[in-house]
Amino acid sequence: MSDSTDFERFRELLEASATRELTDTEVAFLGRMGFQSEECREWLETDAEAVDAWVSEDPLQEVTPPTSLDWARVDAGLRRAGALPTPKQKRTFAMPLLASAAAVLICVGVVYSILRDGLTAPTEPFEDEVVFEVLDLPEGDGSFILHEEEGDDDGVLMIIFSNG
Amino acid sequence: MNAEQDEEDRQLVRRHLAGDPAGFEGLYRLHRERIFAVSMRMLRNREDALDTTQEVFVRIHKALDGFDPSGRFLTWAYRITTNHCIDRIRRRKVRREQAVFEDSVGDKRDMRTGRSGESKPESELERQEISKAVSDAVDQLGEAHRMVFTLYCYEGLSYGEIAAVMGIPVGTVMSRLFNARKKVKESLPADWDPGGPRRGKSSAEGGDR
């Protein structure tokens, strides 16, 4: 198909698009020619100059941004919808950060202690028994004295009860 | 829509997906004015544009978990915005039709007094006149043509970007823009010479414009 025929078809299809739905093939042809052909692209921009001049005069070309009060209203709406955190939520979000920092510090402390002291063998599990220690102490030291017999003056028997 | 901006958006989306509320808040602070401006140009009403901006960001927040961070956030946000604007224009048309009906059976004088008594500077009147003329012309367009026209002429999006935002082929963007321009030109007063210079970006921006 020659360039001029393509151009004719391009124009016809654009004009036709005002009155009927184009087929997928026709739409694809428009898209392709709109990019490839300078002639087609220029024709596509027919009326563009006049309309663009109009649009450039439109005050809405420069939209005045909303005021801080306007944004405060939008922010409040977003908070109500749960999209923005409330000031309270912001604080609660800060708490896990503190907790995390504390946990990291504790971990560092534990690791440091292990490196410094090494890992000790686990302690014996607690046994529920009574240990008796019998000491032979000199007489007259103020300890609680049990005299088993009247004549036993050689020493003092002291019984210590130890639990664990 | 530039690559740097896209990358910043992606990082904020990832932060949101990681559970950091600052991710969404960052996206909102970064793009809210742009979304407001798009809404304002499509709806031509400040209150409606503000409400739409809020609705759009609520929608974005709800849907952001399903957003693919490899895609363009702004294209996706534009799509949500255009859909919300179309909804609002439809609702507004219904309200307007109701208002016209109520006006036709009520007292018409009340509606006129609000406008006639005000004295405004000449430039302000002229601005309002221009705005109204363009607004009326754009209002004549169907929703689909209006969106393409606004995104191209006001937002400066390319054919390809508009196709991505609206989810339509580039050829359809071209035909809609062609017909929209024709209709706008027909509905503007023939004797009014805007005299403004042609906006450079329409011709100067290369690529697919």
Interface residues (C-beta under 8 A of the other chain):
Chain A: L13 L14 S17 A18 L22 D24 E26 V27 A28 F29 L30 G31 R32 G34 F35 L44 E45 T46 D47 A48 E49 A50 V51 D52 A53 W54 V55 S56 E57 D58 P59 L60 Q61 V63 P65 P66 D70 W71 R73 V74 G77 L78 A81 G82 A83 L84 P85 Q89 K90 F93
Chain B: P21 F24 E25 Y28 R32 E33 F36 A37 M40 R41 R44 R46 L50 T53 Q54 F57 V58 I60 H61 K62 R127 I130 S131 V134 A137 C153 Y154 Y159 P169 V170 G171 T172 M174 S175 R176 L177 F178 N179 R181 K182 V184 K185 L188 P194 G195 G196 P197 R198 R199 S202 S203 D208
